Amino acid sequence: MPERDTTVVIGAGAAGLMAAIWAARSGQKTVVLETKAQAAKKILISGGGRCNLLPSVVSESDFFSNSSDNVLKRLFRTWTLEQMQMFFEYEIDVPLELESETGKLFPAAQKAIVVRDALQRELVNLGGEIKFDHQVTDVKKMNGEFVIACSHEVVTATKLILATGGKSVPKTGSDGFGYEIARRLGHSSLANYPALAPLTTNETLLTDLSGVSLSVEWSTYKSNRLLEKGINDLLFTHHGFSGPAILDASHWVIRDKAELIINFTKKSAEQWRDFIIEHPSTTTLSLISDIVPLRLAKAIIEKTGVESSERVGNLTKDRRKALIEAMCHYKLDITGNRGLAVAEVTGGGVPLDEVNLSTFESRKTEGLYLCGEILDVIGRIGGYNFYWAFVSARLAGESTK
């Protein structure tokens, strides 16, 4: 059983391993309790097994929380992206490589296991310990220390870090029990929802396009107010829609019931009107399929009822308007989402105002720290959620001294 002055971390994911490293660096005897038989399964499956570890550029606008952007901005100054890159490259020997077309940073080895193993190795080299197959069943604070009931033993600690993740991809160990532990120790939790999740539709015209992918401009609206827009890849699936554009937009659609509008061509309606005037003898199919994949071009034409062989110069004003609207302002008919089983992160969680953001210590229970996905912060697709996990974990870990 760990000694009385031990810091215990629940969860050996990205946040848990990083928090444990900084706790150990601060001189704490550190033990990590992990439900699964191996650490950081989400790291292992990220980026298709290559691990999109970090973005190459970051700002507070890349994250979403019920707290203000200024709060996040201050947090990110505590460990900048450049400093974090140096940590990986020079302190734990994980060289990073920029994927120029996406702006994402991957381990140069292009293997996620390199990242996981380096974090685990650093912790062990510092004298830390990971106890695998240790499912936590209950946590109480008694007589100034935490009593943690596990599947194999009871562990005690003077400092406890919750790095349990959320509820997304539960097969990796994120079963949501961390929220229950936080509740038992005095915390509340904002309603959870799937974030960075594929969306579904019953519109067979579009599900029949499964496998088609292209870069689009997307916009989310609620009550005619623009919430966010961006440019990224959309992938049609048998269920509906996926790809980075959809995952980034899904937060607004799922939580705020926003409308999702797609510009398949990234040309404005005005540009299309001029383009059509300049090419009156071109058929509708030829005109559109020069810009988007052929299967999508045919679907857009079918949606508007225009003949694919009709010359665009012969289109009536109403049919020309319908065609341009379908290309530039296509409102996706969203019926739902693929859920937490496949969502990359969990929205909601413990509100940031329930922790001291200088240390990530709980304002409800002394000696308790929270970091990573369990808190009410989500980032875009592209390494942003790892960045949040590492920033919050570092503060939590080093503050246990």
C-alpha positions, 0 to 999 in steps of 0.5 A: 500500500502506498505511503501516506504522502502518496499522490494518486492519479486515477486514469492512465490516459494522456492527462493522467500520465502527464499529471503523474509525471509532473507530480513525480517531478515535484517530489511526490511519490506517485501512483496511477490507477488504471482500469485497463491492462494498458495505459492511454488507449485513446492515444494509441487509436488517435490519428489512425494509430499515428497520433495527432499529438498537437496542433501547430497553431493554437488559440483560445478560439479553438476551444469551447467552454462555459467559461470565458475565452480569457480564462483559457487564454491565461491557462495556455500561457502557463505552458505554451505550444512551443514549450510543450513541443520542446518537452516532447522532443527534448525531455522525453525524446519524441521528435515531432513532424509537421503535416503541412497540409493539415497543420497537425503535429505527429510523432516523426515515427508516425506511431502512436505507441511511441508517444504512449511509451515515452510518457510511461517511461518518463513516469517510471524513470521518475519513480512513479508506478502504474497499477493496471487492472485497478478499477476504482469502485469508490472514493471517500475522504476520511481523516484528511486522506483519500480512501480509494477502493479498487477491484484488488485493494484499498489505496490511500493518498493525501492528494488525489488527481482525477484524470478519468476522461469523459464517456467517449469511446468507453471501450478505452476505459472512459466509462464516465465514472469519474463524474460520479467520483467528482459528485461524491466529493462535492462537485456538480457536472454539466450535462454530457453530450457527444462532441466531435461526433459523426452526424446522421441523416435519413436523406438517402440522396446523401447517404448513397454518396458514402465514400465521397469526400471533399473540402467544404465551407461549413456554417452553423446557425441558430435563430439566424445567428451565425455561431461558427464557420470553417473550411475542412473536409466532409466525408459522406457515410452510410449513416450520414456525415463525418470528416473534420468539418462535421466533427468540428461543427457537431458541437453546435448541432448536438448541444445547441440544435444549430442548423448546419449549412454546407457550401460544397464549392466554396464559391459564393452565390454571386460568384456562381451567378457570374460563372454561369453567365460566363459559361452559358453553353455548358451543361449543368453536370459538366459545370458542377462536376468540374468543381465537386466529385461527379456523384455529388454533382449528380445528387445536387442536380437531382435535388434541384430537379434540373436536367443534367444535360441542360445548358446553364444558359437556358435555366429559368431564374428560379431553377438557376437560383435553386441550383446555386442554393443547393451548391452554396447553402445546402442545409443538411437534414440532421436526424441525430449523431453516432453517440458517445461510442464513437465521439472523440470527446465528451462535452459538458463535465465539471464546471471550471469555476469549481476548480482553482485555475492556478492549480486545478485543485478542487474548490469543493474538496481540499487535496483533490485535483481535476484535469483533462476531459472530465472538465468542461472544455473541448477543443477542435479536431486536430490535437487540441484536446491533447493540448488541453489535457496536457496543459491542465494535467501539468498544472494539477500535477506540479501543484500537488507538492 
